Amino acid sequence: MPAESELPAALRLEKVSHEFVSAGRTAAALTEVTADAARGAVTGVVGPDGAGKTTLMRLAAGLLKVQSGRIEVLGIDVARSPDEARARIGYMPQRFGLYEDLTVRENLDLYAKVQNVPAAERQARGGELLRMTGLGPFLGRLAGRLSGGMKQKLGLACTLVRIPELLLLDEPTVGVDPVSRRELWAIIDHLVLTEQLTVVLSTSYLDEAERCQRVLLLHEGHLVAATDPAGFAARSSGRSFHVSAAALSKRQLQEQLARTPGVLDATIQGAFVRIVTEPGAQPPLEALPPRGTPLRIVAVPPRFEDSFVAEIRSTPASSPPPAQAIARDKIPAMRGVNNAQPPDWQQESASEQPVIFADRLTRRFGDFIAVDSISFEVRRGEVFGLLGANGAGKSTTFRMLCGLLPASDGTLRVAGYDLRHAAASARGRIGYMAQKFSLYADLSVAENLRFFASAYRLRDAHRRARIAWAVEEFVLGPHVNAVSRDLPLGYKQRLALACALMHEPEILFLDEPTSGVDPLARREFWRRINALAESGVTVLVTTHFMEEAEYCDRLAVLAQGRVLAAGDPESLKERARTAEHPQPTMEDAFIALLEAAAEPKAA
């Protein structure tokens, strides 16, 4: 038997090109990509939206016909023998096809039958998968009632009912919380170690790319790099810094640094703004306006994300440049659905009253308590984050705050209105961006903009002006006649935010707005949100991406419908600081809080 090193690569692509034709236009998804994935290792595929990641995965799985070039899977030519190749592959797409009206056990049994797993093997294999995924206690639960993380684990278990030689995972951790992400990675690492499984995994989370043995970086269909993560991160050595300025807020400092010549990237990280400079550029000690602002700059070790952003931003691209952050001198007069005015007490002391006030807020669904007597308040111009594992009650809380779901008990005021009595008036003063793309997929970009402008009762010249603003501000011009369903995810996100801001709301609700979006689109999105907050808009956001929590002024961490902890990001991270972890991340703090809350229950 040949040694492992003598065997062909698990996946090999040779000058692979692929195009799609839509509405008479041809778009290149991949252009002469040559790459391979070694056996018994995890190979990551990363890149911005539209880079070609999903096309590569579907070609490798034999779900798309190879147009140009050659693809080999475990030494098999996929074009010549697609059935033979598919028989040795496990493939989990971004949206795995669970049957939500079937239980966990019924889904596993169904996929075992489809994969022709002998009946004698099903029980043993099923038991092993249930132990691995922790789904054993939920065998009788309908798949539709599982949390997002549990659904992903069930999808992975269904993919593995027959042990493949090559496992293809297309963004398996999108939309799941940090705890579930760690659990999914523990399963992947276990399979690679114990069964010598080969894994090719695409991801939008660049910290996950660092866990891979090798990474393929795609950009606009071209292979930009194929390297080990540590070697790729080292490309930014000597160019990564932490910057702080006592005279400026983190949001103000980030925006000014992002506009500074020589700075390729600027993101908020803890109490600092992390920057990556161009090769040869000096840290901007005196470049910031206002001139002479005292800065503290400390060199920090490079990370994979630093080099990723630097590489993409220094690569010539045919796509339009990111739009600038929204600039607004002041919040315009609000135009509610019924042109209702806020209560007198709010007019008299708007700066003193919380914009959002929740006291012992509770929501029951029959005997199930989804939100259990939570209390918090949000001030004007604040970015407030709700964090929690899947099923913690975040989305239910959001729906109550937006007036879409009545509270079972407690007090809730938004923009000065008691939502028990004036939900419609409050809704006229808020913008809402749902967790999933909630626009009308069959309408074009222009039609969606016109519909939402009408829904918010904008009329005549004002309506036309707001639509023109949205098209220009969010760089939607090249796609204005495109059907929304066909937009890249980053442009769907732009359109959804544009529609949420159409009526110039004073409060903006964002329910996991960047789920599945690439790091560049996330940066563009948060520059817009930061600018809105600086202009006085109040923002309430939920997110599973813990680095985004750093952008929040304050946070509340939910678990099982209750508030575990609340405070600014630094105070929450301080709770997780130990001798072993002197510099905990927000993800470390989040998981430590959940584990501490689970210990009494386990005892």
Backbone torsions as a table, in degrees:
resi	resn	phi	psi	omega
1	MET	NA	131.5	-177.9
2	PRO	-66.0	150.2	176.0
3	ALA	-66.1	158.7	-178.3
4	GLU	-56.2	-39.1	-178.4
5	SER	-68.3	-20.7	-179.0
6	GLU	-89.1	-13.0	179.8
7	LEU	-74.0	152.2	177.1
8	PRO	-65.1	157.5	178.0
9	ALA	-57.1	149.9	179.7
10	ALA	-63.2	-35.0	178.4
11	LEU	-140.1	129.5	179.3
12	ARG	-134.9	127.7	175.9
13	LEU	-115.9	131.1	179.5
14	GLU	-124.1	108.9	177.4
15	LYS	48.5	50.8	-177.5
16	VAL	-84.0	126.5	175.1
17	SER	-127.1	147.6	178.7
18	HIS	-151.4	137.7	-179.6
19	GLU	-126.0	152.9	173.2
20	PHE	-121.8	144.7	177.3
21	VAL	-116.0	123.7	179.9
22	SER	-140.5	128.7	178.9
23	ALA	53.7	38.5	177.7
24	GLY	78.9	1.0	-179.6
25	ARG	-108.6	140.8	179.3
26	THR	-102.1	129.7	178.8
27	ALA	-124.8	130.5	179.2
28	ALA	-84.2	118.5	178.8
29	ALA	-87.9	-38.8	176.4
30	LEU	-136.4	142.6	-178.6
31	THR	-132.1	105.0	175.3
32	GLU	46.9	55.0	179.1
33	VAL	-84.8	124.2	175.0
34	THR	-121.1	118.0	-176.7
35	ALA	-161.8	168.1	176.4
36	ASP	-148.3	163.6	177.6
37	ALA	-127.4	124.2	-176.3
38	ALA	-73.1	154.0	178.1
39	ARG	-71.6	148.8	174.8
40	GLY	67.6	23.3	-177.9
41	ALA	-138.4	168.4	175.4
42	VAL	-104.8	120.2	177.0
43	THR	-109.5	125.4	-179.8
44	GLY	-95.9	145.1	175.4
45	VAL	-120.0	116.7	-176.7
46	VAL	-128.5	162.2	178.6
47	GLY	160.6	162.5	178.9
48	PRO	-65.1	171.9	174.3
49	ASP	-57.0	137.5	-180.0
50	GLY	79.6	9.8	-178.3
51	ALA	-74.0	-23.0	-178.9
52	GLY	112.4	11.9	-175.7
53	LYS	-62.4	-51.4	-177.5
54	THR	-67.7	-36.6	176.6
55	THR	-60.9	-42.8	177.9
56	LEU	-60.8	-44.3	-178.2
57	MET	-65.4	-41.1	-178.5
58	ARG	-71.5	-34.6	174.0
59	LEU	-64.4	-44.0	-179.9
60	ALA	-63.7	-33.1	-179.6
61	ALA	-80.6	-4.2	179.9
62	GLY	78.7	16.5	-179.6
63	LEU	-89.7	-15.9	172.2
64	LEU	-121.2	143.2	179.0
65	LYS	-79.6	132.7	179.9
66	VAL	-66.0	122.2	179.7
67	GLN	-86.6	-39.2	-176.9
68	SER	-150.7	137.5	-178.5
69	GLY	96.6	-164.3	-174.2
70	ARG	-141.4	137.8	175.9
71	ILE	-125.8	127.4	176.0
72	GLU	-115.3	134.4	173.7
73	VAL	-119.8	114.8	-180.0
74	LEU	54.1	39.0	178.9
75	GLY	83.0	0.9	-178.2
76	ILE	-100.9	130.9	175.3
77	ASP	-73.3	113.5	-174.3
78	VAL	-64.2	-36.5	-178.8
79	ALA	-66.1	-37.6	-177.8
80	ARG	-82.8	-36.7	-174.3
81	SER	-132.8	65.1	-176.4
82	PRO	-63.5	-38.6	-178.6
83	ASP	-66.5	-40.6	178.7
84	GLU	-63.7	-39.6	179.1
85	ALA	-68.2	-44.3	-178.2
86	ARG	-63.5	-29.1	-179.7
87	ALA	-66.4	-16.8	-177.0
88	ARG	-110.7	6.7	-175.9
89	ILE	-115.2	144.9	164.3
90	GLY	-112.0	131.5	-175.6
91	TYR	-131.1	124.9	176.7
92	MET	-118.7	107.6	-179.5
93	PRO	-73.9	176.4	-179.1
94	GLN	-59.0	-40.7	178.7
95	ARG	-116.7	90.7	-176.8
96	PHE	-69.5	139.9	-173.2
97	GLY	-82.1	70.5	172.8
98	LEU	-74.4	151.7	175.0
99	TYR	-96.2	103.2	-168.8
100	GLU	-70.0	-19.3	177.9
101	ASP	-90.2	2.4	174.8
102	LEU	-105.4	154.7	178.6
103	THR	-76.9	173.6	175.7
104	VAL	-57.4	-48.6	-180.0
105	ARG	-60.9	-43.7	-177.6
106	GLU	-65.4	-36.9	176.2
107	ASN	-63.6	-45.7	179.6
108	LEU	-62.1	-43.4	-180.0
109	ASP	-64.0	-41.5	-179.5
110	LEU	-62.4	-46.9	-178.8
111	TYR	-69.1	-30.3	175.4
112	ALA	-64.7	-40.2	177.9
113	LYS	-67.4	-43.0	179.3
114	VAL	-60.9	-35.7	-178.9
115	GLN	-87.5	6.0	177.9
116	ASN	58.7	36.5	175.1
117	VAL	-74.5	123.6	-178.9
118	PRO	-54.8	142.7	-177.6
119	ALA	-56.3	-34.8	-178.4
120	ALA	-65.7	-24.8	-177.1
121	GLU	-93.6	-17.3	-170.4
122	ARG	-63.1	-44.9	-175.4
123	GLN	-64.0	-45.8	-179.6
124	ALA	-65.3	-43.7	-179.3
125	ARG	-66.5	-41.9	178.9
126	GLY	-62.1	-41.9	178.9
127	GLY	-62.8	-39.9	179.0
128	GLU	-64.3	-42.4	-179.8
129	LEU	-67.3	-37.1	179.2
130	LEU	-66.3	-39.8	176.7
131	ARG	-65.1	-42.0	-176.9
132	MET	-64.8	-39.5	-175.6
133	THR	-94.2	-10.3	-178.3
134	GLY	73.4	20.3	-177.7
135	LEU	-92.6	1.5	-177.8
136	GLY	-52.1	-45.4	-178.6
137	PRO	-69.3	-7.1	-173.2
138	PHE	-116.0	23.1	-176.2
139	LEU	-55.7	-37.7	-176.3
140	GLY	-90.3	1.4	-178.0
141	ARG	-83.9	139.5	176.0
142	LEU	-64.3	140.7	-179.2
143	ALA	-60.0	-33.3	-179.8
144	GLY	-67.0	-14.5	-179.5
145	ARG	-104.0	9.1	175.9
146	LEU	-81.8	155.2	172.5
147	SER	-70.6	167.8	-179.0
148	GLY	-58.6	-42.9	179.9
149	GLY	-66.1	-38.3	179.2
150	MET	-69.0	-35.3	175.8
151	LYS	-62.6	-42.0	179.1
152	GLN	-63.8	-40.4	178.5
153	LYS	-67.2	-37.0	176.1
154	LEU	-67.0	-40.1	176.4
155	GLY	-60.0	-41.5	178.1
156	LEU	-66.2	-40.1	178.4
157	ALA	-62.7	-41.5	178.3
158	CYS	-64.6	-35.0	177.3
159	THR	-66.7	-28.1	-172.9
160	LEU	-102.1	12.0	179.4
161	VAL	-62.6	-27.9	168.7
162	ARG	-114.0	124.3	-174.4
163	ILE	-68.5	114.0	178.4
164	PRO	-85.4	168.8	172.5
165	GLU	-93.0	-26.5	178.4
166	LEU	-131.9	126.2	-179.8
167	LEU	-111.3	120.5	179.0
168	LEU	-105.9	121.0	-177.5
169	LEU	-122.3	115.2	-178.1
170	ASP	-97.8	99.6	-179.7
171	GLU	48.6	62.1	-174.6
172	PRO	-70.9	-16.5	-174.7
173	THR	-106.5	10.9	178.4
174	VAL	-65.1	130.8	174.4
175	GLY	79.7	9.2	179.0
176	VAL	-112.3	154.5	-175.4
177	ASP	-76.2	166.8	-176.8
178	PRO	-58.4	-35.7	179.3
179	VAL	-64.2	-46.7	179.6
180	SER	-65.4	-35.9	177.0
181	ARG	-61.6	-44.4	178.9
182	ARG	-63.5	-38.0	179.2
183	GLU	-66.4	-40.7	178.0
184	LEU	-63.6	-40.6	178.5
185	TRP	-68.9	-33.7	175.6
186	ALA	-62.4	-38.9	177.4
187	ILE	-64.8	-45.5	-179.7
188	ILE	-61.1	-48.1	179.9
189	ASP	-61.3	-38.2	179.1
190	HIS	-64.0	-42.8	-179.7
191	LEU	-65.3	-41.3	179.3
192	VAL	-64.8	-40.1	-177.0
193	LEU	-73.7	-44.6	-171.5
194	THR	-91.4	-28.3	-176.3
195	GLU	-118.2	7.6	179.0
196	GLN	52.3	35.2	180.0
197	LEU	-71.6	144.4	173.9
198	THR	-99.5	131.6	-176.2
199	VAL	-124.5	130.4	169.2
200	VAL	-117.3	122.4	-168.2
201	LEU	-133.4	125.2	172.9
202	SER	-95.4	147.6	-176.0
203	THR	-154.9	150.1	172.9
204	SER	-96.5	-8.0	-178.7
205	TYR	-97.0	112.7	-173.7
206	LEU	-75.3	-18.9	172.7
207	ASP	-68.0	-26.4	175.2
208	GLU	-72.2	-34.4	177.5
209	ALA	-59.6	-33.1	179.8
210	GLU	-67.2	-17.2	179.7
211	ARG	-85.9	-10.5	-178.1
212	CYS	-83.0	154.7	176.0
213	GLN	-75.7	-29.3	-179.3
214	ARG	-147.3	150.3	-177.6
215	VAL	-131.5	135.8	171.9
216	LEU	-106.5	120.4	-179.3
217	LEU	-103.5	117.2	179.3
218	LEU	-106.3	147.3	174.6
219	HIS	-149.0	118.0	-179.3
220	GLU	50.2	42.9	174.7
221	GLY	83.9	-4.3	-179.9
222	HIS	-104.6	144.6	173.3
223	LEU	-80.7	113.1	-177.7
224	VAL	-88.1	-36.5	-178.6
225	ALA	-156.3	148.5	172.6
226	ALA	-137.3	104.4	-168.7
227	THR	-157.3	172.7	172.6
228	ASP	-81.5	148.0	-173.9
229	PRO	-59.4	-40.9	-177.9
230	ALA	-63.8	-42.2	178.8
231	GLY	-65.1	-37.0	179.4
232	PHE	-69.1	-41.7	178.8
233	ALA	-61.0	-34.5	-177.0
234	ALA	-64.4	-15.5	178.4
235	ARG	-62.4	-23.3	179.2
236	SER	-98.0	13.4	-179.2
237	SER	-58.5	132.3	180.0
238	GLY	80.5	4.3	-176.9
239	ARG	-123.3	5.2	-178.7
240	SER	-110.1	132.0	-175.1
241	PHE	-142.3	152.6	166.9
242	HIS	-100.3	131.0	-178.2
243	VAL	-124.0	137.1	173.8
244	SER	-138.9	153.0	179.3
245	ALA	-145.7	116.2	-175.9
246	ALA	-62.2	-27.3	-175.1
247	ALA	-83.1	-8.3	-175.8
248	LEU	-125.8	147.5	171.0
249	SER	-71.3	163.6	179.4
250	LYS	-61.3	-37.9	-179.7
251	ARG	-66.5	-43.2	179.4
252	GLN	-64.9	-42.4	-179.7
253	LEU	-64.1	-43.6	-179.8
254	GLN	-60.8	-45.3	-177.8
255	GLU	-63.8	-40.7	-179.9
256	GLN	-69.4	-39.1	177.7
257	LEU	-66.4	-37.2	-179.9
258	ALA	-62.6	-26.3	-179.8
259	ARG	-94.5	0.6	-176.1
260	THR	-81.9	128.7	177.4
261	PRO	-56.0	138.0	179.2
262	GLY	92.8	-10.5	178.7
263	VAL	-99.2	118.7	180.0
264	LEU	-86.0	-28.9	-174.6
265	ASP	-151.0	142.3	176.9
266	ALA	-145.3	117.2	-179.9
267	THR	-134.6	150.1	177.0
268	ILE	-78.0	129.1	178.8
269	GLN	-140.2	101.9	-178.4
270	GLY	65.3	-132.8	-179.3
271	ALA	-84.1	2.2	-174.3
272	PHE	-120.1	170.2	165.2
273	VAL	-109.3	123.6	-180.0
274	ARG	-89.2	127.7	179.1
275	ILE	-121.6	153.4	171.5
276	VAL	-125.4	125.7	-176.3
277	THR	-97.5	161.6	174.0
278	GLU	-66.7	155.1	177.5
279	PRO	-55.4	127.9	178.3
280	GLY	85.2	-9.6	-179.2
281	ALA	-79.0	141.9	177.8
282	GLN	-87.0	149.7	174.7
283	PRO	-56.1	140.3	-171.2
284	PRO	-77.7	69.3	-177.0
285	LEU	-62.6	-38.9	-175.9
286	GLU	-121.1	9.8	-172.4
287	ALA	-84.8	-13.0	-173.2
288	LEU	-80.7	139.1	166.0
289	PRO	-86.3	144.7	-7.3
290	PRO	-70.2	146.0	-177.6
291	ARG	-55.9	140.1	177.2
292	GLY	86.8	5.7	176.4
293	THR	-60.8	121.9	-178.6
294	PRO	-65.6	124.9	-179.6
295	LEU	-117.9	148.3	170.8
296	ARG	-116.6	119.2	-176.0
297	ILE	-122.3	126.3	-179.2
298	VAL	-127.3	128.5	176.6
299	ALA	-69.0	138.7	180.0
300	VAL	-129.9	156.9	178.6
301	PRO	-62.6	144.1	179.3
302	PRO	-71.5	158.0	174.9
303	ARG	-130.0	167.4	-177.0
304	PHE	-57.1	-42.7	-176.7
305	GLU	-62.5	-35.5	177.7
306	ASP	-57.8	-49.4	-177.8
307	SER	-69.9	-34.4	178.4
308	PHE	-60.0	-52.0	-177.7
309	VAL	-65.9	-41.3	179.7
310	ALA	-62.5	-40.8	-179.2
311	GLU	-65.5	-46.9	-177.3
312	ILE	-66.6	-42.0	-176.0
313	ARG	-74.3	-17.1	176.9
314	SER	-99.7	5.3	177.8
315	THR	-97.6	126.8	177.4
316	PRO	-55.6	132.7	-176.9
317	ALA	-128.5	147.9	177.8
318	SER	-88.9	-12.6	-179.8
319	SER	-77.9	156.9	-179.4
320	PRO	-66.1	151.0	178.6
321	PRO	-67.2	156.7	178.2
322	PRO	-59.2	141.2	177.2
323	ALA	-67.8	154.4	178.1
324	GLN	-74.5	160.0	176.7
325	ALA	-61.8	147.9	-177.9
326	ILE	-66.2	128.2	178.5
327	ALA	-109.3	121.9	178.2
328	ARG	-137.1	128.9	-178.6
329	ASP	-71.0	-34.2	-179.7
330	LYS	-159.6	164.0	177.0
331	ILE	-78.7	123.8	-179.2
332	PRO	-67.4	169.7	173.9
333	ALA	-59.9	133.3	-176.6
334	MET	-77.5	145.5	-179.5
335	ARG	-119.9	91.8	-178.1
336	GLY	-71.0	166.9	-179.0
337	VAL	-56.2	-40.4	-178.9
338	ASN	-107.7	16.9	-175.1
339	ASN	53.0	31.7	-177.4
340	ALA	-75.8	146.3	176.6
341	GLN	-94.1	148.6	178.2
342	PRO	-67.7	162.2	179.4
343	PRO	-60.0	157.5	-176.5
344	ASP	-58.5	-39.0	-176.6
345	TRP	-64.0	-29.9	179.8
346	GLN	-73.7	-38.7	178.9
347	GLN	-62.7	-36.0	-174.7
348	GLU	-76.4	-33.2	-174.1
349	SER	-141.5	50.3	-175.3
350	ALA	-60.6	-34.5	-176.2
351	SER	-71.9	-21.1	-176.7
352	GLU	-94.2	-27.7	-175.2
353	GLN	-84.6	142.5	173.9
354	PRO	-66.0	142.0	178.8
355	VAL	-73.5	-33.5	175.5
356	ILE	-126.2	129.1	-178.5
357	PHE	-134.2	120.7	177.5
358	ALA	-126.4	128.0	-179.9
359	ASP	-131.1	114.3	179.7
360	ARG	53.2	42.8	-178.1
361	LEU	-68.1	129.1	-175.2
362	THR	-136.8	142.5	173.8
363	ARG	-139.5	124.5	178.1
364	ARG	-112.7	144.7	169.0
365	PHE	-120.0	93.3	-172.8
366	GLY	66.5	-124.3	178.7
367	ASP	-86.8	-8.2	-176.5
368	PHE	-90.0	128.8	178.0
369	ILE	-99.8	106.0	-178.8
370	ALA	-80.8	-37.9	177.4
371	VAL	-129.1	125.6	-166.8
372	ASP	-119.9	86.1	171.1
373	SER	55.8	56.0	179.1
374	ILE	-95.3	150.2	-179.4
375	SER	-136.4	136.0	173.5
376	PHE	-168.6	166.1	174.8
377	GLU	-141.6	153.0	-177.3
378	VAL	-128.1	132.2	-177.6
379	ARG	-92.2	162.3	-179.0
380	ARG	-62.2	135.7	178.3
381	GLY	76.1	8.7	-178.4
382	GLU	-94.2	146.6	169.6
383	VAL	-102.2	112.0	-175.0
384	PHE	-114.4	128.4	-176.5
385	GLY	-107.9	138.2	170.3
386	LEU	-108.0	117.0	179.3
387	LEU	-111.5	154.7	177.1
388	GLY	169.8	157.1	176.3
389	ALA	-68.3	165.2	174.6
390	ASN	-54.1	132.5	179.6
391	GLY	85.8	7.8	-177.6
392	ALA	-76.4	-16.4	-179.6
393	GLY	110.5	8.0	-176.4
394	LYS	-64.2	-51.7	-176.3
395	SER	-66.2	-35.4	176.5
396	THR	-63.7	-42.4	176.5
397	THR	-59.8	-44.1	179.5
398	PHE	-59.0	-45.6	-177.3
399	ARG	-64.0	-34.7	175.6
400	MET	-68.9	-42.3	-179.1
401	LEU	-63.6	-30.2	-179.6
402	CYS	-86.0	-1.9	-178.6
403	GLY	77.5	13.8	179.9
404	LEU	-88.6	-14.1	-177.3
405	LEU	-144.0	124.1	-178.8
406	PRO	-72.3	143.7	175.6
407	ALA	-74.4	145.1	175.1
408	SER	-76.6	-30.7	-178.1
409	ASP	-161.4	163.7	177.0
410	GLY	99.1	178.0	-179.0
411	THR	-111.5	136.4	-178.9
412	LEU	-144.2	118.4	175.7
413	ARG	-124.0	134.7	178.1
414	VAL	-131.9	125.2	-178.8
415	ALA	55.7	31.2	177.5
416	GLY	88.3	-3.2	-178.0
417	TYR	-103.1	136.9	171.7
418	ASP	-77.9	116.2	-173.1
419	LEU	-69.2	-12.5	175.0
420	ARG	-70.7	-25.8	-172.4
421	HIS	-121.6	-19.1	-174.1
422	ALA	-140.6	46.9	-177.8
423	ALA	-62.6	-40.2	-178.4
424	ALA	-63.5	-41.4	179.0
425	SER	-64.7	-39.8	178.6
426	ALA	-65.7	-40.1	-178.1
427	ARG	-61.5	-27.9	178.5
428	GLY	-69.0	-12.5	-176.7
429	ARG	-109.8	5.9	-179.0
430	ILE	-123.7	154.2	170.6
431	GLY	-114.1	145.2	-174.4
432	TYR	-134.0	126.8	176.1
433	MET	-119.0	113.4	-170.9
434	ALA	-76.1	165.2	-178.4
435	GLN	-60.5	-41.1	178.0
436	LYS	-107.1	159.3	-179.4
437	PHE	-59.0	106.7	-167.5
438	SER	-105.5	13.6	177.6
439	LEU	-83.8	-175.4	-177.1
440	TYR	-92.9	108.2	-170.6
441	ALA	-64.6	-28.4	-177.0
442	ASP	-86.8	-6.0	177.3
443	LEU	-94.7	154.0	175.7
444	SER	-74.7	172.4	176.2
445	VAL	-58.4	-47.1	-178.9
446	ALA	-63.1	-40.7	-179.2
447	GLU	-66.3	-38.7	176.0
448	ASN	-62.9	-43.5	180.0
449	LEU	-62.6	-43.1	179.7
450	ARG	-65.8	-39.5	-179.3
451	PHE	-62.9	-48.0	-176.8
452	PHE	-70.0	-32.5	174.8
453	ALA	-62.0	-40.7	178.0
454	SER	-69.9	-39.5	-179.9
455	ALA	-61.1	-33.5	178.4
456	TYR	-89.2	9.9	174.4
457	ARG	62.4	37.3	171.9
458	LEU	-81.5	142.2	-173.3
459	ARG	-128.6	147.5	166.0
460	ASP	49.9	-124.6	-173.3
461	ALA	-63.4	-37.4	179.2
462	HIS	-64.7	-40.9	178.0
463	ARG	-61.8	-47.0	-180.0
464	ARG	-63.2	-39.0	-179.0
465	ALA	-65.7	-40.3	-179.0
466	ARG	-69.8	-37.8	177.3
467	ILE	-65.3	-43.1	177.9
468	ALA	-62.6	-39.9	176.6
469	TRP	-59.4	-45.5	-177.4
470	ALA	-62.9	-43.5	-178.6
471	VAL	-64.0	-42.8	-179.1
472	GLU	-73.6	-47.0	-174.2
473	GLU	-64.2	-37.1	-175.6
474	PHE	-103.4	13.6	175.4
475	VAL	51.2	50.6	-178.7
476	LEU	-96.3	-2.8	-176.7
477	GLY	-51.3	-49.0	-178.5
478	PRO	-64.3	-15.6	-176.2
479	HIS	-118.2	13.7	-168.8
480	VAL	-63.0	-28.1	179.6
481	ASN	-100.7	2.6	-179.7
482	ALA	-75.8	145.2	174.8
483	VAL	-69.1	133.8	-172.6
484	SER	-58.5	-34.7	-179.8
485	ARG	-58.4	-31.0	-173.8
486	ASP	-89.9	-0.6	-178.5
487	LEU	-71.7	146.8	167.8
488	PRO	-58.8	153.9	-174.1
489	LEU	-56.9	-40.1	179.9
490	GLY	-60.9	-37.6	178.6
491	TYR	-75.5	-32.2	173.2
492	LYS	-60.2	-41.5	180.0
493	GLN	-64.5	-43.1	177.8
494	ARG	-58.7	-46.6	-177.8
495	LEU	-63.6	-42.3	180.0
496	ALA	-61.9	-41.8	179.0
497	LEU	-68.4	-39.6	178.5
498	ALA	-59.8	-42.8	179.3
499	CYS	-66.9	-37.0	179.2
500	ALA	-66.7	-26.4	-178.3
501	LEU	-98.7	3.1	-173.0
502	MET	-55.5	-39.1	-175.4
503	HIS	-98.4	16.5	176.1
504	GLU	55.2	61.1	-176.6
505	PRO	-72.6	157.8	176.2
506	GLU	-94.0	-13.7	177.1
507	ILE	-130.1	135.5	-178.3
508	LEU	-124.4	122.3	177.3
509	PHE	-102.4	126.5	-177.7
510	LEU	-124.9	109.7	-177.2
511	ASP	-100.1	99.0	-177.5
512	GLU	46.9	60.1	-170.3
513	PRO	-72.5	-19.7	-175.8
514	THR	-112.9	21.0	179.8
515	SER	-60.7	120.5	178.3
516	GLY	82.4	-1.6	-178.1
517	VAL	-85.4	144.1	-176.4
518	ASP	-72.2	164.3	-175.0
519	PRO	-58.8	-34.5	180.0
520	LEU	-68.7	-42.4	178.3
521	ALA	-66.1	-35.6	176.9
522	ARG	-62.4	-42.0	179.4
523	ARG	-62.5	-45.6	179.2
524	GLU	-60.5	-43.9	-178.7
525	PHE	-60.0	-46.2	-175.3
526	TRP	-74.0	-24.9	172.5
527	ARG	-63.7	-39.0	177.6
528	ARG	-65.7	-46.1	-178.1
529	ILE	-63.9	-42.0	178.6
530	ASN	-60.7	-41.1	179.3
531	ALA	-65.1	-39.0	177.5
532	LEU	-63.3	-43.9	179.5
533	ALA	-63.1	-40.1	178.9
534	GLU	-63.8	-28.5	-179.4
535	SER	-86.6	-1.6	174.9
536	GLY	112.2	-3.9	177.7
537	VAL	-73.1	135.9	176.8
538	THR	-89.6	132.8	-174.4
539	VAL	-123.5	128.1	172.9
540	LEU	-117.7	125.5	-172.0
541	VAL	-134.6	142.5	166.1
542	THR	-111.2	147.2	179.7
543	THR	-156.5	149.1	171.1
544	HIS	-101.3	-5.0	-178.3
545	PHE	-95.2	104.5	-167.8
546	MET	-65.9	-26.5	177.6
547	GLU	-66.3	-26.9	176.2
548	GLU	-68.9	-26.5	178.3
549	ALA	-61.1	-24.5	178.3
550	GLU	-63.7	-23.1	-179.3
551	TYR	-77.7	-13.4	-176.2
552	CYS	-81.0	145.1	173.9
553	ASP	-73.7	-41.8	176.6
554	ARG	-141.5	159.5	-176.2
555	LEU	-136.1	152.1	166.8
556	ALA	-127.6	128.6	-179.7
557	VAL	-100.5	122.2	-178.8
558	LEU	-103.9	147.9	171.6
559	ALA	-149.9	126.1	179.9
560	GLN	50.9	42.1	174.1
561	GLY	81.4	2.8	-178.9
562	ARG	-120.6	157.3	176.6
563	VAL	-84.5	117.3	177.5
564	LEU	-81.2	-41.2	-176.4
565	ALA	-159.2	155.0	177.3
566	ALA	-145.7	148.9	-179.9
567	GLY	155.9	-177.3	176.8
568	ASP	-77.8	162.2	-175.9
569	PRO	-55.3	-39.7	-177.3
570	GLU	-67.5	-37.7	179.5
571	SER	-68.2	-34.7	177.7
572	LEU	-70.6	-38.0	177.5
573	LYS	-68.0	-31.0	179.7
574	GLU	-61.3	-32.2	179.2
575	ARG	-65.1	-25.4	-178.0
576	ALA	-97.1	2.3	-177.1
577	ARG	-73.7	126.1	177.8
578	THR	-136.4	173.5	177.2
579	ALA	-63.2	-35.4	179.4
580	GLU	-75.5	-29.2	179.7
581	HIS	-127.7	77.0	-177.5
582	PRO	-69.9	-20.8	179.6
583	GLN	-126.9	71.3	-176.9
584	PRO	-67.9	146.2	173.9
585	THR	-84.0	172.5	176.5
586	MET	-63.9	-35.0	177.5
587	GLU	-65.5	-40.8	175.6
588	ASP	-58.4	-44.7	-178.5
589	ALA	-65.1	-42.5	-179.4
590	PHE	-61.4	-48.4	-177.8
591	ILE	-68.0	-37.8	178.1
592	ALA	-61.7	-39.4	179.0
593	LEU	-65.1	-43.6	180.0
594	LEU	-66.7	-40.1	179.9
595	GLU	-66.6	-39.3	179.0
596	ALA	-65.0	-36.5	179.1
597	ALA	-71.3	-29.1	-177.6
598	ALA	-80.0	-21.4	-175.1
599	GLU	-61.9	-46.5	179.0
600	PRO	-61.5	-37.8	179.3
601	LYS	-64.6	-43.7	179.2
602	ALA	-63.0	-38.9	179.1
603	ALA	-64.9	NA	NA
